[in-house]
């Protein structure tokens, strides 16, 4: 794996910087805004901007497709999620790199945070289901017995705190390539990412020094996403 992590991360970074206004740069705008406000008591204007940043980032990253329940809401739907994210209770998760000796504690904190985000998203989904004016939303997105997609919840957390990669299709494909458990389990998945970092610390520290504005989990997201994308292409060679 030596140098493969570097190759994939640099490739991803080059691709989004080859276009001045690439849609994936919405992550940078959103993450940097939340990093700037994380210790503040937000006024109404700042809270409004935080909701706009999060909503547009999620749209840029494919979370507002026609079948998504959040498509039925405007950007202010994220108000309660933002309040949870900015809670002092989760301050440790904003600086994972400096607290690696507390990974079990951070894992428990992350599980608590994820559960609150998931529960809030379920409330939003229920409000969509119960309103007679919302049409065209696939039933599977409104099944209250189903868990909220880890893709949506982890993209929210990657774009704000930067404390977990986004568990989308290609990222999961990258996990499979590395023979890492692909099923998302909040606490275990968080610790799994820390362990991968510690196993590849020298190479990843070099990347952290090169991309100082990117948190560790974003760098891991870039690596596994490219690995999964390449695997997908190899598996579909010759298909039209």
Rosetta blueprint (number, residue, H / E / L):
1 X L
2 X L
3 X L
4 X H
5 X H
6 X H
7 X H
8 X H
9 X H
10 X H
11 X H
12 X H
13 X H
14 X H
15 X H
16 X H
17 X H
18 X L
19 X L
20 X L
21 X L
22 X L
23 X H
24 X H
25 X H
26 X H
27 X H
28 X H
29 X H
30 X H
31 X H
32 X H
33 X H
34 X H
35 X H
36 X H
37 X H
38 X L
39 X L
40 X L
41 X L
42 X L
43 X L
44 X H
45 X H
46 X H
47 X H
48 X H
49 X H
50 X H
51 X H
52 X H
53 X H
54 X H
55 X H
56 X H
57 X H
58 X H
59 X H
60 X H
61 X L
62 X L
63 X L
64 X L
65 X L
66 X L
67 X L
68 X L
69 X H
70 X H
71 X H
72 X H
73 X L
74 X L
75 X H
76 X H
77 X H
78 X H
79 X H
80 X H
81 X H
82 X H
83 X H
84 X H
85 X H
86 X L
87 X L
88 X H
89 X H
90 X H
91 X H
92 X H
93 X H
94 X H
95 X H
96 X H
97 X H
98 X H
99 X H
100 X H
101 X H
102 X H
103 X H
104 X H
105 X H
106 X H
107 X H
108 X H
109 X H
110 X H
111 X H
112 X H
113 X H
114 X H
115 X H
116 X H
117 X H
118 X H
119 X H
120 X H
121 X H
122 X H
123 X H
124 X H
125 X H
126 X H
127 X H
128 X H
129 X H
130 X H
131 X L
132 X L
133 X L
134 X L
135 X L
136 X L
137 X L
138 X L
139 X H
140 X H
141 X H
142 X L
143 X L
144 X L
145 X L
146 X L
147 X L
148 X L
149 X L
150 X H
151 X H
152 X H
153 X H
154 X H
155 X H
156 X H
157 X H
158 X H
159 X H
160 X H
161 X L
162 X L
163 X L
164 X L
165 X L
166 X L
167 X L
168 X L
169 X H
170 X H
171 X H
172 X H
173 X H
174 X H
175 X H
176 X H
177 X H
178 X L
179 X L
180 X L
181 X L
182 X L
183 X L
184 X L
185 X L
186 X H
187 X H
188 X H
189 X H
190 X H
191 X H
192 X H
193 X H
194 X H
195 X H
196 X H
197 X H
198 X H
199 X H
200 X L
201 X H
202 X H
203 X H
204 X H
205 X H
206 X H
207 X H
208 X H
209 X H
210 X H
211 X L
212 X L
213 X L
214 X L
215 X L
216 X H
217 X H
218 X H
219 X H
220 X H
221 X H
222 X H
223 X H
224 X H
225 X H
226 X H
227 X H
228 X H
229 X H
230 X H
231 X H
232 X H
233 X H
234 X H
235 X H
236 X L
237 X L
238 X L
239 X L
240 X L
